[in-house]
Amino acid sequence: MLYRYPPTAKVDKIIPKNKLYQRGSANHRIERLFVEQVESIRWAYKLSPHTINLNDSETIKEIQIFSIVSRVERLDTEVLQFIDKLIPSPIIFEIVFEDKIKVIANYKRQSQADSQKFVLGKYYATDWQDLTQREDLPIVFGIADLYEYFIEQLLLSTNKASPNVVLIPNIKANLSTMTQKTDSIEDKIAHAEKVALLTKQINELQKRIYKEKQFNRQVEMNLQLQTLQKQLKDLTR
């Protein structure tokens, strides 16, 4: 989900890492992660009703596009979380490593308890892609619709980048099912995470069955496996 953003939304401003440290009162671990893993951070684009001609939203005023040149293939999500906590508006991160790029973001929503605060969700990411594989932005009504579209596309991507990022397996095959069964982006996220959790449990149980030597235990575990597989089938059909 790499997009061609309009020139009117371009910012192209380098953000010094030390400015982030100071503003966020970074501890030694965070500073070390930035030093070891981040080459540079660039505020690439600002998507807003004024820059891309979309309707305003009560909850989302802008979407920031940050480009991070990474020194490592697996950038720690603590780095992204630190930046996300400093900036109230949603951020879509484009991570560049050598000659490839991936998109990663979490669903940042307004707190129900305090409208001045935001709640961060789990991070979702695409696979590594070619730097030139960009497409036009989707046609949507408002800035909030565009943000939900971004998050939904990330939910549909299989990520193999980091154990700290949610793995959503084979979700593309179930897009129509998800769309029919769930309405809000929160529902879609919850659905995708249930699928991911069940898939993980099934994979782990299959490994345990393969290693198990006792026949009785194999039978018992196979029954558990069938139950999990049925639950997964019900979620994805």
Residue, then its C-alpha position, 0 to 999 in steps of 0.5 A: m500500500l504505497y501511494r503517490y501523494p499529491p504535491t500539495a501535501k508535501v512537507d519534506k522536512i527532516i526531523p532531528k532525532n535529538k529534538l524527539y529525545q528532548r520533547g519526549s524525555a526519552n530514556h537511555r533504551i529509546e535513545r540507544l534504539f534511535v542511534e543504532q536503528v534509525e538513520s533519518i526521519r523525514w516528515a514527508y507529507k501532511l494529508s488534511p482537508h486543505t492539502i488533499n481536498l477531503n471533508d473534515s472529521e471531528t476526530i481526525k484532522e490530519i494524517q502524517i506520512f513519516s519516512i524512516v531510513s532504517r539501519v536494520e531490517r527489523l526496526d523495533t516498534e518501540v521507536l515508532q511508538f515513541i514517535d506516535k506518543l509525541i504526535p496526536s494525529p495518526i501517522i503512517f510510517e514508510i520504513v526504508f531499508e536498503d533498496k526496499i520499503k514497507v508501510i507500518a502503522n497502528y490504529k490511533r484513536q481518540s480516548q473515550a475518557d479524555s478527548q485530548k488524549f489518544v490510544l495506540g493500538k497494535y502495529y500492522a505492516t506490509d511485506w517489503q516492497d519495491l521502492t517504485q511500486r506506488e499507486d494513486l490514492p483511493i477515492v474517498f469522502g473524508i479524511a477519516d475514511l482515508y485513514e480507515y482505508f489505510i488501516e484496513q489495507l494494513l490488516l489485509s497485508t501479511n506481515k513477516a517483519s517482526p514478532n512485535v507486529v501483529l501477524i494477520p495470515n491469509i486475511k486477503a482471502n477473507l476480505s469479503t467475509m470481513t466486510q460483510k460481517t463487520d462494519s467499523i474499523e474497530d470490528k475489523i481489527a478485532h476480527a483480524e486479531k481473533v483470526a491471528l490468535l487462532t492461527k497461532q494457537i493451531n500452529e503451536l498445537q500442530k508442532r506439539i502433536y508432531k513432537e508428542k510420543q504418547f498416543n493418548r496425548q496425541v488423540e487428546m491434542n488432536l481433539q483440541l486441534q479440531t476445535l480450534q480449526k472449527q473456530l477458525k473456519d467459522l470466523t473466516r467463511 
